[in-house]
Amino acid sequence: MKRSVRLLYQSLRSRVVRSISPPNCYPVEFTVMQPTRESAPSPPSPQNDDELVLRELVIGLWHSRWLVVVVTAICTIAAGAASYLSPKKYEATLLLSPAINQTNASGLGALTSAVSQLGGIASLGLPIGGASGAKAESLATLESATLTERYILENNLLPVLFHDSWDTQHGKWKVADPGKVPTLWKGNQFFGKAVRTVKEAPRTGLVTLTVAWTDPNLAAQWANGLVKMTNDYLREKAIRESDRNIAYLDGQLAKTSVMEIRNSIYSLMESEIKKQMLARGSDEYALKVIDPAQAPEKAASPQRLLWVLAGFCVGLLLSSIYIFVRVLAKSELKSPKAHAEL
């Protein structure tokens, strides 16, 4: 009984399902969709980045062209104005040669020959030197601190060299601090760095002395005066040395009766007398002036055209660097790496 009822129930159920189901309906299969990960974009190549930055730089320069024009014009005008406001400097040039003549050379040769014949007197420090030694001594004296300070002191050049610190009306220094008052040492340092220049030509051996100053007449006067003082200083020194050597040799001559030694001493004394005569009879004893310094009519500095060109280049460079930095900063903010970090 129960079995028959169950079969009847299943039969009725199947008929009801068929009556409500649409025709050609097939069972639907459901599949579970698994989430998929999107593939990460490939990083751009460095070459593409460089081309992009270069393109943005060109575009930025074009968009900011007026900024470039304005900055360049300001720097150019400022450089031109500075060149007109800065004081002019004139360069007085003097060409000279170390004075080496036949008399001096022969005297040195005889002195060397005589000394080589003596044993004890040769070690007493007589001044024996060649032409190269005399030349080096002359140029060293020309640039020496002793000569420069002496020239500054004798010509009272400290108020001229440091005119900004000198009160012309009251005749005293404007600064009250003793440590800031210009001295001969400071004058020598300033003169050697900013005023005097000595150059020697390697091939010819000629020496060029250049004095630069705001007054062309003073520049020429200082150049000629320095050479004259050098000659006077070395001439007086040579005369003093010759007098001392002759007195010494005269004393040695009285102490010996050996004929060979006496002849050698006579030769030394003859050389010293020739040297002394040469020093007393020549104004250009150490340095021979070939072309004396003259007051220049044209200023050597400032060179206004170079100043204007330098201002133009500086303005163009500064504006270009500013635009490049700005474009580079924007490109860094737009890069995927920057977005990932944010």
Secondary structure, DSSP 8 states (H G I E B T S, - for coil): -HHHHHHHHHHHHHHHHHHHS-TT---------------------HHHHHHHHHHHHHHHHHHTHHHHHHHHHHHHHHHHHHHHHS--BEEEEEEEEE---HHHHHHHHHHHHHHHT-SSGGGS------HHHHHHHHHHHHT-HHHHHHHHHHHT-HHHHTGGGEETTTTEES---GGGS--HHHHHHHIIIIIEEEEE-TTT--EEEEEEESSHHHHHHHHHHHHHHHHHHHHHHHHHHHHHHHHHHHHHHHH---HHHHHHHHHHHHHHHHHHHHHHH-SSSSEEEEE-----SS--B--HHHHHHHHHHHHHHHHHHHHHHHHHHHHHHHSHHHHHH-
